[in-house]
Amino acid sequence: MTTFTSTLPDDLLNQLNNMASKMAVPKNKIIEKALRVYLDQLNRAEYVKSYRKATDDLNIFEMAEEGMVEYLIQLEHSEK
């Protein structure tokens, strides 16, 4: 594991210290969990943004429609 040094605003560090004491866990574990959650939220937001952008792209929409037609044809053949 790599060591990372950073500065935090005093009020945030106080909140971190209080929560670490209250939960009886090391501060770095709280920071690690919070960072994982935040990065996951950023990844999800990026994913949603790409889908929203794709809905405005006519080429992507047409490819999706063509793909659905092919998929339905395959389903029909597999049922027979």
DRENNU-413674 format. One line per 8 residues: number of its first residue (from 1); their letters; for each residue x, y, z of C-alpha. Coordinates in steps of 0.1 Angstrom, whole numbers. Layout:
% residues N
NUM = A = X/Y/Z; ...
END
This chain:
% residues 80
1 = MTTFTSTL = 0/0/0; 13/35/-9; 13/64/15; -5/95/4; -2/129/22; -27/157/17; -41/187/34; -78/191/45
9 = PDDLLNQL = -97/221/58; -98/222/96; -136/217/98; -134/186/76; -105/171/95; -124/177/128; -154/159/114; -132/130/103
17 = NNMASKMA = -115/128/137; -149/128/154; -164/101/132; -133/79/135; -135/82/173; -172/75/173; -169/45/150; -136/33/165
25 = VPKNKIIE = -120/30/130; -89/45/116; -93/78/97; -77/63/66; -105/36/64; -131/63/64; -113/83/37; -107/51/17
33 = KALRVYLD = -144/42/18; -156/77/10; -132/80/-19; -143/46/-33; -180/57/-31; -173/91/-47; -153/76/-75; -180/50/-82
41 = QLNRAEYV = -206/79/-83; -184/97/-108; -181/66/-130; -218/61/-129; -225/97/-138; -201/94/-167; -219/63/-179; -253/80/-177
49 = KSYRKATD = -239/110/-195; -226/88/-224; -261/72/-227; -278/106/-227; -254/118/-254; -260/86/-274; -298/92/-274; -292/124/-294
57 = DLNIFEMA = -270/106/-320; -291/95/-349; -264/70/-362; -263/52/-328; -301/51/-327; -302/36/-362; -275/10/-353; -295/0/-322
65 = EEGMVEYL = -327/-4/-343; -309/-25/-368; -294/-46/-340; -329/-52/-325; -342/-63/-359; -314/-88/-362; -320/-99/-326; -357/-105/-332
73 = IQLEHSEK = -349/-125/-364; -326/-147/-344; -352/-152/-317; -378/-163/-342; -354/-188/-358; -344/-202/-324; -380/-208/-314; -387/-229/-345
END
